[in-house]
Amino acid sequence: MALTSWKAFKFFDVTQVQLPATEDSNLFQQGNVSAVAAGSENVFFGSADGVVRILSQPFKVVRSFKAHETGAITHMKQVEGTTLLVTIAEDLSSEPTLKVWALDKLDKKTGIPRCQSTISIKNGRKQFPITVFAALDDLSQLAVGFGNGAVTVVRGDLIHDRGTKQRTVFESEEPITGIAFREDSTTTLYIATTGRISTLVISGRGLGQPPRSLEESGCGLGCMTVYEDTGDIVVARDDAIYYYGPKGRGPVYAYECAKTQVSTFKDYVAIVSPPQSNRSSSLRAFSNGQADDGFTTANLTILNTDLKFIAHQESLPAQVRFIFEEWGDFFVMTLDGKLFRYREKTFQQKLELLFQRNLYVYAINLAQKSRLDPVQQNVIYRRYGDYLYQRGDFDTAMQQYLKAIDNTEPSQVIRKFLDTQRIHNLIDYLEELHEHHRATSDHTTLLLNCYAKLKDVEKLEEFIKAPGDLKFDLETAISMCRQGGYFDQAAFLARKHDEHELVIDILIEDSKKYAEALAYIWRLNPPEAYRNMMKYATVLLEHCPKDTTQLFIDYYTGQFRPKKDAVVISNAPSTQTQGIASSAVQNLAALLPLPYMNPSTVQSPGPEGKTTVSQTQVIETNLNDPPAEYDVPQPRTAFSAFVDHPDEFVVFLEACMKSDTLDEGDKKDLYTTLFEMYLHVAGEKKPDERQQWEDKAKALISRPDIPIDASNVLLLSHLENFRDGTILVREKQGLHADIFRAYTSAHDTAGALRALHKYGPEDPSLYPAALAYLTSSPTALDEAGPAELDAVLQKIAADGLMAPLQVVQTLSANAVATMGLVRKYLGDTVERERREIEANRKTIASYRAETARTREELAQLRNQPVVFQATRCRACGGALDLPTVHFLCRHSFHQRCLNVAEDEEGAEALEGVECPVCAPKNATVRAVRKAQEESAERHELFLDALRRSRDGFATIGEWFGRGVMGAASTIE
């Protein structure tokens, strides 16, 4: 036998079928069984006397009936899934008879199944036995092969007995040894003779064409069958086992030996062959122990041709007569009347047999062929891997572990390959874990550590740049790349998964690529750009001050637009020297894909007539786009970012002040902060540059409607010792005395004199302060000079700003001013005082004389008569005539000129009449008196006048005269 390379197993348990005690022990004898069929949970035996016996699973006859009156039943077929049974009986004295039985329809009289139809099979009146028989499942077509080489096809409705047609479709000089149907788009009949294999289309496309020869080699009787799963034809010849499909001959399996019968069972092919010698060395265990004649024995071999192993092999004590299958078992009936049951072992039992022999490849193939659950298949892979690992075949073992990766605890495998020498196997396993999305952060860490240990950058990049979904823990992978020094790879990972903050953190903290980080921020959308530029503002200002400041300016003025880029291939002359990237954008684009980057390239033509070299450049494509829409933050949020970067801060503040979107609060913050920065920068500059910054500060606060609180300007000016700022604010607020004191506190005599000359005319109170300062120290007096001191004294004296005594007290406070300096002032003061005293004495004398005269007139009016000598009316100028009115003021008037009726006489008519000439003067006196009386009661007016008065004593005297300090007069 030529199957020495195929492994042989015992996958079947064999038992001899024992008949029930109630059955005839000769049931299986040759004379009682002339044909066998199985199906629908029963076995059917046909006998030579035309009787059909129906047996149940315990092989108990459940029913028997006389199917044919004459002839022996030679062929039977049970239509699977139905209760139909086809029987063929032959008697060489007449044509064979075919009957179709309905086993579920019993005749009420006889109790036997009903015969649906009966036909005689034609063979041209030639009496030859039927060698083979086949039928379609619906019994619409049957094929019968005869020993004379003829094939008759029967068509019709055999189930309902509606008539049939028969036709001889094939004739040959060789007997028919096999016949089978194949149904596809057409119905094809496979016909085997001892000399050839042919096909014939009996329905469908190709009908009527002559038979087509598949192969010029036939087969013996019983050596052709159908493989039910695929519909292929299986032919057993002495040299091999052949498969035939729609396209002709298929696979061939060499198996050299004489073969008498072939049958299929599940995935197996059963071969019956005669023994190779006259002596058998492996008779059945349950035989009587005596070796039968070699010609009466047979070998049974059950093959799995797909997997190429022998599932069972043994020698039988007698020739095989029938082979059939039912109830999931395989049955063999021998000529000596014995029936053997072949029950396939369970799948687990078969696996155990293979495991015992370490035949894991067969176990895997068997599991795949049986479509075993993937979980159970993985168990086989894992056991195979363990076996190979123990043998030291680590590479192959890893292949098996990889196949079982879905249902294997990774730690069980990883522990076996932690040795440095097996690191490549470990890498393979860890990579596969990630491919199957079963990797944890620890697995990612271990894999990246393995890459780092081998310094295999190519594998690392292949791992992190693998297309498709993320197969590992992103945070862990980035962290390990950063720890291992693979910063570019970490940045790529973060960029690929839009972890923009991580990209920038890696570029800044690890790679120290500050310009690239800034370029990346500039290509983010506004919210992300703002978040990152605020986070890394300090370090970016330290290394890229100009560009970072511009980024802040664009964002805080509402002009920020995310940059978009495109790759351009420019043709540069070959003589041009190619250096490193011209900008951070070029470097960044080479490192990782930029946000909003167009991957397409544009070829720009080179100059004609010159050899050019292609150079890739990244250019910005949205220079003319409008700014993005976003909420512009308040400028104060950026102030902290510019700590230790005053120059950039000033640029930022100056740019923000030009924005049109600022509210009053923002303007106040910007102006105040910019003023502070001007002073701060001025304090750090050299003296020759300091004045320039102080001028800027002064110009800033000199603007009209500047939104800076005066208190802030004063505070900042004081802290930075910026006197001009203090002066400017106090000047706007009218605090001239404070300005002057600021100069005097700083002992700036020149500044104090400038302030005195500038503000003195508006605020005379500065002169007494100037006098005190100039005479406070010899230095101040020397710096000012005697002329200034004299001018101050003259101003004080001229405006009466200080009493002479006060001047003397001020001068005597310090031993600075000498008599020589103040002699002229004192002389002029004494002379002026003397003149004033003399003038006052004369005024008093005149007042006294006038008072005496007035009193004398009053006395005369009270005590002496008045003589009226006027002859003319003071009103009309005419001569006086009666009635005439005379007043004590010696003025006379016609009564009619006083608007008094002439018919009215007496004192009552003239009551209330006042001299028209003296009336205005009297009215004025009365008004003044009334005003004095009223003001005498309003003491607050007196106090206010006293505070505003330069000469308090004179003011008191004036108000004393008004009666403010006396009792109210009762004289009208």
URVEN-V359678 format. One record per residue. N is the residue number from 1. RES is the residue in one small letter. PHI is phi in whole degrees, -180 to 180 (none if undefined). D_FIRST is the distance of its C-alpha to the first C-alpha in whole Angstrom. Layout:
# URVEN-V359678
n = {N:N}
res = {RES:RES}
phi = {PHI:PHI}
d_first = {D_FIRST:D_FIRST}
This chain:
# URVEN-V359678
n = {1:2:3:4:5:6:7:8:9:10:11:12:13:14:15:16:17:18:19:20:21:22:23:24:25:26:27:28:29:30:31:32:33:34:35:36:37:38:39:40:41:42:43:44:45:46:47:48:49:50:51:52:53:54:55:56:57:58:59:60:61:62:63:64:65:66:67:68:69:70:71:72:73:74:75:76:77:78:79:80:81:82:83:84:85:86:87:88:89:90:91:92:93:94:95:96:97:98:99:100:101:102:103:104:105:106:107:108:109:110:111:112:113:114:115:116:117:118:119:120:121:122:123:124:125:126:127:128:129:130:131:132:133:134:135:136:137:138:139:140:141:142:143:144:145:146:147:148:149:150:151:152:153:154:155:156:157:158:159:160:161:162:163:164:165:166:167:168:169:170:171:172:173:174:175:176:177:178:179:180:181:182:183:184:185:186:187:188:189:190:191:192:193:194:195:196:197:198:199:200:201:202:203:204:205:206:207:208:209:210:211:212:213:214:215:216:217:218:219:220:221:222:223:224:225:226:227:228:229:230:231:232:233:234:235:236:237:238:239:240:241:242:243:244:245:246:247:248:249:250:251:252:253:254:255:256:257:258:259:260:261:262:263:264:265:266:267:268:269:270:271:272:273:274:275:276:277:278:279:280:281:282:283:284:285:286:287:288:289:290:291:292:293:294:295:296:297:298:299:300:301:302:303:304:305:306:307:308:309:310:311:312:313:314:315:316:317:318:319:320:321:322:323:324:325:326:327:328:329:330:331:332:333:334:335:336:337:338:339:340:341:342:343:344:345:346:347:348:349:350:351:352:353:354:355:356:357:358:359:360:361:362:363:364:365:366:367:368:369:370:371:372:373:374:375:376:377:378:379:380:381:382:383:384:385:386:387:388:389:390:391:392:393:394:395:396:397:398:399:400:401:402:403:404:405:406:407:408:409:410:411:412:413:414:415:416:417:418:419:420:421:422:423:424:425:426:427:428:429:430:431:432:433:434:435:436:437:438:439:440:441:442:443:444:445:446:447:448:449:450:451:452:453:454:455:456:457:458:459:460:461:462:463:464:465:466:467:468:469:470:471:472:473:474:475:476:477:478:479:480:481:482:483:484:485:486:487:488:489:490:491:492:493:494:495:496:497:498:499:500:501:502:503:504:505:506:507:508:509:510:511:512:513:514:515:516:517:518:519:520:521:522:523:524:525:526:527:528:529:530:531:532:533:534:535:536:537:538:539:540:541:542:543:544:545:546:547:548:549:550:551:552:553:554:555:556:557:558:559:560:561:562:563:564:565:566:567:568:569:570:571:572:573:574:575:576:577:578:579:580:581:582:583:584:585:586:587:588:589:590:591:592:593:594:595:596:597:598:599:600:601:602:603:604:605:606:607:608:609:610:611:612:613:614:615:616:617:618:619:620:621:622:623:624:625:626:627:628:629:630:631:632:633:634:635:636:637:638:639:640:641:642:643:644:645:646:647:648:649:650:651:652:653:654:655:656:657:658:659:660:661:662:663:664:665:666:667:668:669:670:671:672:673:674:675:676:677:678:679:680:681:682:683:684:685:686:687:688:689:690:691:692:693:694:695:696:697:698:699:700:701:702:703:704:705:706:707:708:709:710:711:712:713:714:715:716:717:718:719:720:721:722:723:724:725:726:727:728:729:730:731:732:733:734:735:736:737:738:739:740:741:742:743:744:745:746:747:748:749:750:751:752:753:754:755:756:757:758:759:760:761:762:763:764:765:766:767:768:769:770:771:772:773:774:775:776:777:778:779:780:781:782:783:784:785:786:787:788:789:790:791:792:793:794:795:796:797:798:799:800:801:802:803:804:805:806:807:808:809:810:811:812:813:814:815:816:817:818:819:820:821:822:823:824:825:826:827:828:829:830:831:832:833:834:835:836:837:838:839:840:841:842:843:844:845:846:847:848:849:850:851:852:853:854:855:856:857:858:859:860:861:862:863:864:865:866:867:868:869:870:871:872:873:874:875:876:877:878:879:880:881:882:883:884:885:886:887:888:889:890:891:892:893:894:895:896:897:898:899:900:901:902:903:904:905:906:907:908:909:910:911:912:913:914:915:916:917:918:919:920:921:922:923:924:925:926:927:928:929:930:931:932:933:934:935:936:937:938:939:940:941:942:943:944:945:946:947:948:949:950:951:952:953:954:955:956:957:958:959:960:961:962:963:964:965:966:967:968:969:970:971:972}
res = {m:a:l:t:s:w:k:a:f:k:f:f:d:v:t:q:v:q:l:p:a:t:e:d:s:n:l:f:q:q:g:n:v:s:a:v:a:a:g:s:e:n:v:f:f:g:s:a:d:g:v:v:r:i:l:s:q:p:f:k:v:v:r:s:f:k:a:h:e:t:g:a:i:t:h:m:k:q:v:e:g:t:t:l:l:v:t:i:a:e:d:l:s:s:e:p:t:l:k:v:w:a:l:d:k:l:d:k:k:t:g:i:p:r:c:q:s:t:i:s:i:k:n:g:r:k:q:f:p:i:t:v:f:a:a:l:d:d:l:s:q:l:a:v:g:f:g:n:g:a:v:t:v:v:r:g:d:l:i:h:d:r:g:t:k:q:r:t:v:f:e:s:e:e:p:i:t:g:i:a:f:r:e:d:s:t:t:t:l:y:i:a:t:t:g:r:i:s:t:l:v:i:s:g:r:g:l:g:q:p:p:r:s:l:e:e:s:g:c:g:l:g:c:m:t:v:y:e:d:t:g:d:i:v:v:a:r:d:d:a:i:y:y:y:g:p:k:g:r:g:p:v:y:a:y:e:c:a:k:t:q:v:s:t:f:k:d:y:v:a:i:v:s:p:p:q:s:n:r:s:s:s:l:r:a:f:s:n:g:q:a:d:d:g:f:t:t:a:n:l:t:i:l:n:t:d:l:k:f:i:a:h:q:e:s:l:p:a:q:v:r:f:i:f:e:e:w:g:d:f:f:v:m:t:l:d:g:k:l:f:r:y:r:e:k:t:f:q:q:k:l:e:l:l:f:q:r:n:l:y:v:y:a:i:n:l:a:q:k:s:r:l:d:p:v:q:q:n:v:i:y:r:r:y:g:d:y:l:y:q:r:g:d:f:d:t:a:m:q:q:y:l:k:a:i:d:n:t:e:p:s:q:v:i:r:k:f:l:d:t:q:r:i:h:n:l:i:d:y:l:e:e:l:h:e:h:h:r:a:t:s:d:h:t:t:l:l:l:n:c:y:a:k:l:k:d:v:e:k:l:e:e:f:i:k:a:p:g:d:l:k:f:d:l:e:t:a:i:s:m:c:r:q:g:g:y:f:d:q:a:a:f:l:a:r:k:h:d:e:h:e:l:v:i:d:i:l:i:e:d:s:k:k:y:a:e:a:l:a:y:i:w:r:l:n:p:p:e:a:y:r:n:m:m:k:y:a:t:v:l:l:e:h:c:p:k:d:t:t:q:l:f:i:d:y:y:t:g:q:f:r:p:k:k:d:a:v:v:i:s:n:a:p:s:t:q:t:q:g:i:a:s:s:a:v:q:n:l:a:a:l:l:p:l:p:y:m:n:p:s:t:v:q:s:p:g:p:e:g:k:t:t:v:s:q:t:q:v:i:e:t:n:l:n:d:p:p:a:e:y:d:v:p:q:p:r:t:a:f:s:a:f:v:d:h:p:d:e:f:v:v:f:l:e:a:c:m:k:s:d:t:l:d:e:g:d:k:k:d:l:y:t:t:l:f:e:m:y:l:h:v:a:g:e:k:k:p:d:e:r:q:q:w:e:d:k:a:k:a:l:i:s:r:p:d:i:p:i:d:a:s:n:v:l:l:l:s:h:l:e:n:f:r:d:g:t:i:l:v:r:e:k:q:g:l:h:a:d:i:f:r:a:y:t:s:a:h:d:t:a:g:a:l:r:a:l:h:k:y:g:p:e:d:p:s:l:y:p:a:a:l:a:y:l:t:s:s:p:t:a:l:d:e:a:g:p:a:e:l:d:a:v:l:q:k:i:a:a:d:g:l:m:a:p:l:q:v:v:q:t:l:s:a:n:a:v:a:t:m:g:l:v:r:k:y:l:g:d:t:v:e:r:e:r:r:e:i:e:a:n:r:k:t:i:a:s:y:r:a:e:t:a:r:t:r:e:e:l:a:q:l:r:n:q:p:v:v:f:q:a:t:r:c:r:a:c:g:g:a:l:d:l:p:t:v:h:f:l:c:r:h:s:f:h:q:r:c:l:n:v:a:e:d:e:e:g:a:e:a:l:e:g:v:e:c:p:v:c:a:p:k:n:a:t:v:r:a:v:r:k:a:q:e:e:s:a:e:r:h:e:l:f:l:d:a:l:r:r:s:r:d:g:f:a:t:i:g:e:w:f:g:r:g:v:m:g:a:a:s:t:i:e}
phi = {none:-99:-103:-67:-82:-89:-73:-111:-133:-114:-91:-126:-97:-109:-138:-87:-74:-102:-73:-60:-62:-82:-95:-69:-68:-94:-59:-89:-68:-59:-70:-86:-128:-109:-155:-133:-140:-141:156:55:67:-143:-118:-118:-109:-107:-111:-70:-92:84:-98:-111:-115:-106:-114:-88:-62:-78:60:-105:-71:-93:-163:-143:-153:-83:-87:-133:-77:-128:84:-95:-77:-106:-143:-142:-148:-101:-76:-61:87:-129:-109:-92:-132:-106:-125:-127:-116:-124:-145:-60:-82:-149:-71:-60:-114:-117:-129:-116:-114:-101:-69:-91:-115:-99:-72:-68:-85:-92:80:-97:-59:-83:-87:-76:-160:-138:-137:-104:-87:-86:-143:62:59:-103:-90:-127:-68:-80:-94:-141:-151:-147:-149:-74:-65:-93:59:-77:-142:-130:-127:-127:-106:-115:-69:-89:91:-98:-129:-111:-109:-108:-122:149:-101:-78:-72:-107:55:-104:101:-139:-128:-123:-152:-80:-103:-150:-140:-150:-81:-104:-66:-79:-110:-163:-152:-160:-97:-137:-108:-131:-70:-127:-103:-114:-110:-91:-124:-118:-121:-70:-115:-160:-117:-129:-125:-145:-81:-110:-161:92:-64:98:-63:97:-74:-68:-59:-108:-82:-83:-158:-86:-141:-99:-155:-79:-65:84:-103:-135:-150:-113:-86:-61:-64:-112:82:-71:-95:-108:-124:-106:-115:-66:-94:-168:-112:-114:-116:-129:-120:-62:-98:116:-71:-104:-66:-127:-120:-67:-155:-91:-177:-70:-129:-110:-161:-137:-151:-114:-148:56:-93:-109:-121:-98:-117:-109:-140:-71:-67:-85:-143:-78:-116:-104:-98:-140:-73:-63:-65:-94:-76:-78:89:-100:-73:-75:-60:-59:-81:-104:-106:-152:-104:-112:-125:-107:-112:-113:-71:-67:-96:59:-146:-97:-78:-162:-153:-163:-104:-98:-76:-150:-67:-86:-104:-131:-130:-150:-134:-167:56:77:-117:-114:-120:-128:-110:-100:-67:-86:81:-107:-122:-114:-101:-112:-106:-69:-64:-64:-60:-64:-64:-64:-63:-62:-62:-70:-65:-61:-100:58:-95:-74:-65:-64:-62:-66:-63:-65:-65:-67:-64:-85:55:-66:-54:-55:-63:-70:-62:-65:-62:-64:-59:-66:-66:-65:-63:-61:-64:-67:-64:-65:-82:90:-89:-71:-64:-68:-60:-64:-60:-72:-62:-65:-69:-97:-67:-70:-127:-117:-67:-56:-63:-64:-85:-61:-59:-77:-121:-79:-64:-59:-69:-112:-65:-67:-64:-63:-62:-58:-69:-65:-63:-67:-59:-70:-63:-92:58:-112:-81:-98:-63:-65:-66:-62:-60:-64:-64:-67:-65:-64:-59:-66:-65:-87:55:-95:-68:-62:-66:-61:-68:-62:-69:-79:-101:-62:-72:97:-69:-68:-112:-151:-74:-62:-61:-66:-61:-65:-61:-69:-62:-68:-66:-84:88:-95:-71:-64:-67:-63:-65:-62:-61:-64:-66:-60:-107:58:-91:-63:-64:-67:-57:-67:-62:-67:-62:-88:-75:-104:-79:59:-98:-71:-65:-66:-63:-64:-62:-67:-60:-68:-109:-95:-71:-53:-61:-70:-61:-63:-61:-79:-70:-71:-68:-112:-61:-61:-71:-69:-66:-68:-106:-132:-63:-67:-68:-65:-62:-64:-62:-63:-63:-60:-71:-83:-108:76:-105:-75:-137:-60:-74:-117:-126:-142:-90:-122:-99:-102:-99:-102:-56:-67:-79:-74:-75:-99:-100:-74:-56:-75:-152:-65:-64:-61:-64:-67:-65:-73:-82:-158:-66:-83:-62:58:-96:-85:-72:-71:-113:-122:-92:-101:-70:-92:-62:-69:78:-125:-74:-118:-123:-71:-128:-91:-131:-109:-121:-81:-110:-121:-64:-98:-72:-70:-61:-70:-90:-161:-81:-71:-73:-71:-57:-61:-68:-95:-61:-65:-69:-98:-60:70:-132:-65:-63:-66:-65:-63:-61:-63:-65:-63:-70:-66:-66:-86:-70:-94:-104:-82:-94:-64:-63:-66:-61:-62:-62:-66:-64:-63:-68:-64:-60:-62:-69:-57:-68:-65:-65:-60:-67:-95:-89:-72:-54:-72:-99:-62:-62:-62:-71:-67:-64:-62:-63:-68:-65:-65:-82:-86:-67:-72:56:-70:-87:-116:-65:-60:-62:-67:-62:-63:-64:-65:-64:-66:-64:-97:58:-100:-68:-63:-65:-61:-65:-63:-67:-66:-68:-66:-91:76:-90:-67:-62:-67:-62:-63:-65:-63:-68:-67:-66:-88:56:-96:-64:-63:-64:-63:-67:-63:-63:-65:-68:-79:-105:-58:-60:-85:-132:-62:-66:-70:-69:-59:-66:-65:-61:-63:-69:-65:-99:-85:-155:-59:-64:-60:-68:-65:-66:-81:92:-60:-65:-65:-63:-66:-64:-65:-64:-65:-66:-63:-68:-66:-96:62:-73:-142:-73:-53:-60:-66:-64:-63:-61:-65:-68:-83:-67:-133:-86:-107:-77:-98:-63:-62:-74:-111:-62:-61:-63:-64:-63:-63:-68:-63:-64:-65:-64:-65:-66:-66:-64:-64:-65:-66:-63:-64:-64:-63:-63:-66:-64:-66:-65:-65:-65:-64:-64:-64:-64:-66:-63:-63:-64:-64:-65:-78:-109:-122:-71:-112:-102:-102:-115:-70:-109:-125:-76:-73:-91:-105:82:-82:-65:-73:-140:-77:-77:-122:-118:-114:-107:-67:-80:73:-104:-121:-147:-61:-63:-68:-74:-96:62:-112:-63:-72:-79:-94:-132:99:-68:-67:-69:-100:-69:86:-84:-120:-59:-61:-75:-91:-59:-59:-66:-67:-63:-65:-62:-63:-64:-63:-64:-63:-64:-64:-66:-69:-69:-65:-88:-101:-69:-67:-67:-64:-67:-66:-63:-67:-70:-86:-79:-80:-117:-63:-65:-64:-65:-63:-61:-62:-72:-66:-66:-76:90:-67:-109:-121:-78:-67:-79:-103:-89:-97}
d_first = {0:4:6:7:10:11:13:13:16:18:20:21:23:23:26:27:30:33:35:39:41:43:40:40:37:36:35:31:31:30:34:35:32:31:31:30:31:31:34:37:36:36:34:35:34:35:36:36:40:40:41:39:39:39:37:38:36:37:35:39:40:43:44:43:45:45:43:43:46:44:40:37:36:32:32:33:34:35:37:36:39:41:42:41:39:38:38:37:38:38:40:39:43:44:42:40:42:41:42:43:44:46:45:47:50:51:54:57:57:54:52:49:48:49:48:48:47:46:45:44:41:42:40:43:44:40:39:35:33:32:28:28:31:31:34:36:37:41:40:42:39:37:35:34:31:32:30:33:31:34:34:37:38:41:43:46:47:45:46:50:50:52:50:47:46:43:42:40:38:35:35:32:32:28:28:27:24:24:27:28:31:31:35:36:39:39:37:34:32:28:28:25:25:22:23:24:24:28:30:34:37:39:41:42:43:41:42:43:40:38:34:32:29:26:24:24:21:21:18:18:21:20:17:20:22:24:23:27:27:27:28:25:23:19:17:14:13:10:9:10:13:16:19:23:26:30:30:27:23:22:19:16:12:9:6:5:6:9:11:15:16:16:19:20:22:24:21:18:16:15:12:13:10:11:10:9:12:16:16:15:15:15:18:20:23:25:24:27:25:24:21:21:20:17:18:19:17:14:11:13:11:14:13:16:15:19:18:14:14:12:15:15:12:13:14:17:19:20:19:19:22:23:22:25:26:30:32:29:26:23:24:22:24:23:24:26:28:26:26:24:25:23:25:24:25:28:28:30:27:24:26:27:24:23:26:26:23:25:22:25:24:21:25:27:24:24:28:28:26:28:31:32:36:36:38:35:33:36:35:31:33:35:33:31:34:35:32:32:36:35:33:36:34:37:36:33:35:38:35:34:38:39:36:38:41:42:42:42:46:46:48:45:43:47:47:44:45:49:48:50:47:45:47:45:43:46:47:44:44:48:47:45:47:50:47:47:50:50:52:55:58:57:53:55:57:55:53:56:57:53:54:58:56:54:57:55:57:55:52:55:57:53:53:57:57:53:54:54:55:56:53:55:59:61:64:62:60:64:65:62:63:66:66:64:66:64:67:66:63:65:67:64:63:66:67:64:64:68:69:72:74:71:71:75:75:72:74:77:76:73:73:77:77:80:80:77:77:81:79:76:79:81:78:77:79:82:82:79:81:84:82:81:84:86:83:83:86:88:85:85:89:89:86:87:90:91:88:88:91:91:88:90:93:91:89:93:95:92:91:87:85:81:80:77:76:74:72:74:73:76:76:78:79:77:80:80:80:77:78:76:77:80:80:78:77:75:73:73:71:69:68:67:68:71:72:73:72:71:67:68:70:72:73:76:77:79:82:82:81:80:77:76:73:72:73:72:75:75:78:80:80:82:85:87:86:88:88:86:87:87:90:92:92:96:96:97:94:93:96:94:91:94:95:96:96:99:99:96:98:101:99:97:100:102:99:99:103:103:100:102:100:101:103:106:104:102:105:107:104:103:107:107:104:105:109:107:105:108:110:107:106:109:110:107:108:111:114:114:111:112:115:113:111:114:115:112:112:116:115:113:115:118:116:118:116:114:112:112:114:117:116:113:114:117:114:112:115:116:113:113:116:117:120:120:118:120:123:122:121:124:126:124:125:129:128:131:132:128:128:131:130:127:128:131:128:126:130:129:133:132:130:132:135:133:132:136:137:134:134:138:140:137:137:141:140:138:141:142:138:139:142:140:138:140:142:139:139:140:137:137:141:140:137:139:143:146:146:143:145:148:146:145:148:150:147:148:151:151:149:150:147:148:151:153:153:149:149:151:149:146:147:148:145:144:146:145:147:151:154:154:151:153:156:156:154:157:160:159:158:161:163:161:161:165:165:163:166:169:167:166:170:171:169:170:174:174:172:174:177:175:175:179:180:178:179:182:182:180:183:186:184:184:188:190:190:189:191:189:191:188:190:187:184:181:179:181:183:186:189:189:190:190:188:186:184:184:181:182:180:183:182:184:182:184:182:181:179:177:176:178:180:184:184:183:185:185:182:180:179:179:176:173:175:174:175:173:174:173:170:167:168:168:165:163:165:164:160:160:162:159:156:157:158:154:153:154:152:149:148:145:147:149:146:144:147:147:144:144:147:148:151:151:155:156:153:155:158:157:156:158:161:159:159:156:157:160:161:162:165:167:169:169}
